[in-house]
Amino acid sequence: MDSDVFTYARAVLALAFVVGLIVLLAVLLKKTGLDKRLIGNRPAVPRLDVMETLYLDPRRRLVLLKCDNKEHLLLLGASGDLLIESRSNEGKA
């Protein structure tokens, strides 16, 4: 009986140790920036960037994207996505 409790406790501790190692590795990858490098080849100058996100409610959000010299305001939701505004930033610094 005591050996069964000891075996289960050892298994739970081993699982907690492995999960802890995975979390530690994820944190280290994120802090060093290696998580983005491991995703794949990306251009030296990224063309697409999420400038800002505003959550309206649990199902809808506004997202301001920048692609090259254009900004796009999108409404993303469960029922569909909608382009609200798109404008060029030519001549702006």
Backbone as CSV, one residue per row, in Angstrom:
resi,resn,N_x,N_y,N_z,CA_x,CA_y,CA_z,C_x,C_y,C_z
1,MET,0.819,-1.197,0.000,0.000,0.000,0.000,0.861,1.259,0.000
2,ASP,1.876,1.268,0.852,2.753,2.422,0.906,3.552,2.590,-0.383
3,SER,3.915,1.484,-1.009,4.683,1.581,-2.250,3.831,2.144,-3.381
4,ASP,2.509,1.883,-3.375,1.623,2.457,-4.391,1.545,3.980,-4.246
5,VAL,1.420,4.463,-3.027,1.363,5.906,-2.784,2.685,6.544,-3.188
6,PHE,3.779,5.883,-2.848,5.097,6.407,-3.217,5.263,6.439,-4.737
7,THR,4.779,5.426,-5.440,4.880,5.361,-6.892,4.057,6.478,-7.535
8,TYR,2.833,6.702,-7.056,2.004,7.784,-7.602,2.614,9.153,-7.316
9,ALA,3.122,9.335,-6.122,3.739,10.617,-5.771,4.962,10.874,-6.644
10,ARG,5.752,9.851,-6.879,6.930,9.999,-7.733,6.525,10.329,-9.168
11,ALA,5.451,9.718,-9.660,4.978,10.002,-11.012,4.473,11.446,-11.121
12,VAL,3.754,11.915,-10.126,3.254,13.287,-10.141,4.419,14.267,-10.076
13,LEU,5.403,14.008,-9.248,6.570,14.882,-9.164,7.358,14.887,-10.474
14,ALA,7.481,13.741,-11.113,8.185,13.684,-12.398,7.430,14.476,-13.463
15,LEU,6.112,14.369,-13.466,5.304,15.135,-14.421,5.447,16.636,-14.167
16,ALA,5.402,17.044,-12.912,5.567,18.460,-12.577,6.946,18.960,-12.989
17,PHE,7.962,18.134,-12.827,9.320,18.510,-13.227,9.413,18.704,-14.738
18,VAL,8.824,17.806,-15.514,8.868,17.897,-16.975,8.086,19.122,-17.459
19,VAL,6.923,19.372,-16.886,6.135,20.548,-17.262,6.905,21.819,-16.906
20,GLY,7.561,21.834,-15.768,8.383,22.972,-15.377,9.520,23.218,-16.350
21,LEU,10.166,22.154,-16.818,11.235,22.302,-17.808,10.704,22.872,-19.119
22,ILE,9.530,22.431,-19.542,8.936,22.946,-20.780,8.622,24.431,-20.638
23,VAL,8.051,24.831,-19.505,7.740,26.242,-19.274,9.022,27.067,-19.231
24,LEU,10.042,26.566,-18.560,11.320,27.273,-18.488,11.934,27.441,-19.876
25,LEU,11.885,26.418,-20.697,12.403,26.510,-22.056,11.620,27.528,-22.882
26,ALA,10.299,27.546,-22.737,9.479,28.515,-23.474,9.810,29.941,-23.059
27,VAL,9.994,30.177,-21.774,10.339,31.518,-21.287,11.709,31.932,-21.811
28,LEU,12.671,31.026,-21.775,14.011,31.347,-22.278,13.989,31.653,-23.774
29,LEU,13.247,30.876,-24.544,13.142,31.136,-25.979,12.508,32.492,-26.246
30,LYS,11.484,32.836,-25.482,10.809,34.116,-25.674,11.716,35.287,-25.301
31,LYS,12.451,35.170,-24.200,13.326,36.261,-23.758,14.501,36.475,-24.706
32,THR,15.021,35.421,-25.293,16.156,35.546,-26.202,15.730,35.865,-27.630
33,GLY,14.445,35.762,-27.933,13.964,36.048,-29.276,14.116,34.881,-30.233
34,LEU,14.527,33.739,-29.719,14.701,32.576,-30.595,13.378,31.995,-31.058
35,ASP,12.289,32.271,-30.350,10.998,31.723,-30.760,10.590,32.246,-32.122
36,LYS,10.898,33.504,-32.425,10.544,34.071,-33.723,11.492,33.596,-34.809
37,ARG,12.729,33.325,-34.456,13.694,32.834,-35.455,13.409,31.390,-35.846
38,LEU,12.846,30.626,-34.931,12.570,29.219,-35.213,11.331,29.025,-36.077
39,ILE,10.500,30.054,-36.208,9.263,29.924,-36.984,9.561,29.731,-38.461
40,GLY,10.574,30.394,-38.964,10.917,30.237,-40.371,11.651,31.449,-40.887
41,ASN,11.938,31.442,-42.179,12.632,32.564,-42.790,11.689,33.746,-42.912
42,ARG,12.123,34.850,-42.392,11.356,36.087,-42.474,12.221,37.125,-43.143
43,PRO,11.605,38.051,-43.838,12.403,39.091,-44.479,13.105,39.958,-43.434
44,ALA,14.230,40.569,-43.847,14.998,41.409,-42.930,14.164,42.594,-42.463
45,VAL,13.381,43.155,-43.364,12.484,44.248,-43.011,11.061,43.709,-43.129
46,PRO,10.370,43.538,-42.011,9.017,42.987,-42.097,8.064,43.947,-42.802
47,ARG,7.199,43.396,-43.629,6.239,44.201,-44.386,4.925,44.356,-43.645
48,LEU,4.628,43.458,-42.741,3.342,43.452,-42.069,3.556,43.595,-40.569
49,ASP,2.736,44.480,-39.945,2.864,44.698,-38.512,1.494,45.015,-37.936
50,VAL,1.209,44.479,-36.767,-0.010,44.808,-36.048,0.312,46.011,-35.176
51,MET,-0.284,47.147,-35.513,0.023,48.389,-34.807,-0.723,48.472,-33.474
52,GLU,-1.997,48.101,-33.491,-2.810,48.227,-32.282,-4.008,47.295,-32.376
53,THR,-4.461,46.810,-31.219,-5.648,45.965,-31.139,-6.542,46.503,-30.034
54,LEU,-7.824,46.625,-30.331,-8.799,47.093,-29.351,-9.919,46.064,-29.272
55,TYR,-10.094,45.459,-28.096,-11.146,44.474,-27.898,-12.446,45.194,-27.571
56,LEU,-13.454,45.001,-28.417,-14.749,45.633,-28.209,-15.620,44.820,-27.263
57,ASP,-15.622,43.519,-27.448,-16.321,42.581,-26.579,-15.650,41.219,-26.783
58,PRO,-16.124,40.173,-26.110,-15.432,38.875,-26.239,-15.379,38.305,-27.655
59,ARG,-16.256,38.757,-28.547,-16.288,38.197,-29.904,-15.768,39.137,-30.986
60,ARG,-15.635,40.425,-30.682,-15.229,41.382,-31.714,-14.039,42.210,-31.254
61,ARG,-13.193,42.564,-32.229,-12.055,43.431,-31.941,-11.694,44.242,-33.177
62,LEU,-11.122,45.403,-32.938,-10.589,46.246,-34.003,-9.091,46.033,-34.063
63,VAL,-8.564,45.869,-35.267,-7.131,45.648,-35.448,-6.626,46.646,-36.477
64,LEU,-5.577,47.376,-36.114,-4.927,48.310,-37.021,-3.660,47.650,-37.537
65,LEU,-3.638,47.358,-38.845,-2.504,46.700,-39.483,-1.736,47.696,-40.332
66,LYS,-0.436,47.499,-40.442,0.382,48.297,-41.349,1.075,47.338,-42.302
67,CYS,0.865,47.575,-43.584,1.480,46.766,-44.620,2.131,47.717,-45.612
68,ASP,3.457,47.631,-45.738,4.239,48.549,-46.549,3.935,49.984,-46.097
69,ASN,3.355,50.805,-46.944,3.049,52.186,-46.567,1.556,52.406,-46.408
70,LYS,0.817,51.366,-46.103,-0.630,51.488,-45.943,-1.042,50.992,-44.564
71,GLU,-2.078,51.625,-44.021,-2.683,51.185,-42.774,-4.101,50.711,-43.072
72,HIS,-4.484,49.628,-42.429,-5.801,49.045,-42.629,-6.444,48.837,-41.266
73,LEU,-7.666,49.323,-41.104,-8.431,49.113,-39.883,-9.461,48.026,-40.156
74,LEU,-9.353,46.919,-39.425,-10.230,45.766,-39.622,-11.088,45.540,-38.387
75,LEU,-12.335,45.153,-38.610,-13.201,44.691,-37.542,-13.280,43.182,-37.672
76,LEU,-12.744,42.467,-36.697,-12.733,41.013,-36.713,-13.769,40.509,-35.724
77,GLY,-14.583,39.564,-36.163,-15.622,39.032,-35.293,-16.006,37.626,-35.676
78,ALA,-16.881,37.046,-34.887,-17.317,35.672,-35.117,-18.148,35.550,-36.387
79,SER,-18.900,36.596,-36.718,-19.764,36.521,-37.887,-19.045,36.869,-39.185
80,GLY,-17.835,37.419,-39.089,-17.071,37.759,-40.283,-16.121,38.897,-40.022
81,ASP,-15.343,39.239,-41.024,-14.355,40.299,-40.926,-14.746,41.429,-41.872
82,LEU,-14.436,42.663,-41.476,-14.854,43.824,-42.244,-13.713,44.832,-42.289
83,LEU,-13.381,45.302,-43.508,-12.402,46.366,-43.673,-13.123,47.692,-43.468
84,ILE,-12.751,48.416,-42.414,-13.418,49.672,-42.096,-12.762,50.835,-42.813
85,GLU,-11.434,50.883,-42.787,-10.726,52.001,-43.411,-9.373,51.513,-43.898
86,SER,-8.944,52.062,-45.028,-7.631,51.774,-45.577,-7.060,53.075,-46.113
87,ARG,-5.859,53.423,-45.672,-5.260,54.667,-46.155,-3.770,54.502,-46.332
88,SER,-3.242,55.326,-47.212,-1.819,55.307,-47.529,-1.097,56.298,-46.647
89,ASN,0.117,55.962,-46.254,0.944,56.842,-45.427,2.061,57.475,-46.243
90,GLU,1.885,57.598,-47.539,2.906,58.189,-48.393,3.159,59.631,-47.989
91,GLY,4.409,60.000,-47.836,4.772,61.363,-47.498,4.777,61.642,-46.010
92,LYS,4.346,60.684,-45.196,4.372,60.872,-43.746,5.618,60.214,-43.184
93,ALA,6.195,60.799,-42.155,7.401,60.231,-41.553,7.079,59.478,-40.307
